[in-house]
């Protein structure tokens, strides 16, 4: 008997980095995500295969139950050692999924290219939490770390606001279906950003005006969510870019690479990689294709 679990991908529209310290963020679950299919196996082991969106196997290995229980890893971080670490933390939270079975065959299937950065890790982690009947936010805290907004996206099918209050997630589903969605596109920048290294960089550069910065962020987040016109939306996004640019002491992606573009370009999630949100009156596809960026998705193609 096969059991299938599914989780949505994610895009963080506002609150990057500051969400780690309790700021209010605005996030959109994506139409893309990941499946995890579990069936019974043998020999006290997991036969694990992971497929990219094109059915190419990008990970294929056998994990012994004893490796999950003991979690004795060397210094080298690999896909296998990372997976064992997640499963070990799941085991500590609920040993039954190991102790009460003979083995598993597991397959995972991404519905987006792994390099896109829409949540390969977060969708996997949430799927494992569903399968092992544990809390996904606790599993995240005990393994990768991070704010957890991506887990909230994995679990919700509508736009959300997300913040941490005393370390616990506060999630609100919201209605965000503005008339100007045809003016919103998402462009992949041809490189995947490591969110963990970006988070570390934020902590190293975080300045002393944190409370004020969070207050400004929350005000801008509300302006983005409540924008009634394309102009209001664009102005709010631009304010967010400038604010975060000042905090991180990094020039905006538009200043760095697209200064001649007629519209707003906003970094998403970990600055400098993955996707950007593009807001413009005219179709931006020809512009970005001319710059060598050919993965351009409409709002409707990307967002649930």
Number of C-alpha atoms within 10 A of each C-alpha: 5 9 11 15 18 21 30 30 32 29 26 23 22 30 27 25 26 25 23 21 18 22 25 26 26 26 25 26 28 25 17 20 23 26 20 23 17 20 14 14 15 12 11 16 20 23 17 17 18 19 20 19 16 11 11 10 14 11 14 14 12 13 19 15 22 13 16 23 19 11 16 12 14 8 7 7 10 11 12 16 19 16 17 22 22 22 25 24 20 30 19 13 18 15 14 13 17 22 13 8 14 15 21 22 17 19 19 22 22 24 19 19 14 16 15 18 23 25 26 23 19 26 27 26 25 29 26 22 23 17 17 19 14 16 14 23 22 16 22 23 14 16 18 15 14 17 24 23 30 28 27 29 29 27 18 20 17 17 23 22 24 27 24 19 11 9 12 13 17 15 17 15 15 12 11 15 9 14 10 16 14 15 16 20 23 23 21 20 19 15 13 17 19 14 17 13 10 16 21 12 13 18 14 10 12 15 11 8 9 14 13 10 16 18 13 15 24 22 13 23 23 16 18 22 21 15 17 13 11 18 14 14 19 20 16 20 24 17 16 26 21 14 17 22 15 12 17 18 11 14 15 23 18 17 12 10 11 16 12 9 15 13 17 20 25 24 24 21 26 21 23 20 20 24 28 24 21 23 25 19 14 11 14 19 17 12 15 17 13 9 11 11 15 16 15 22 18 18 18 13 13 18 19 16
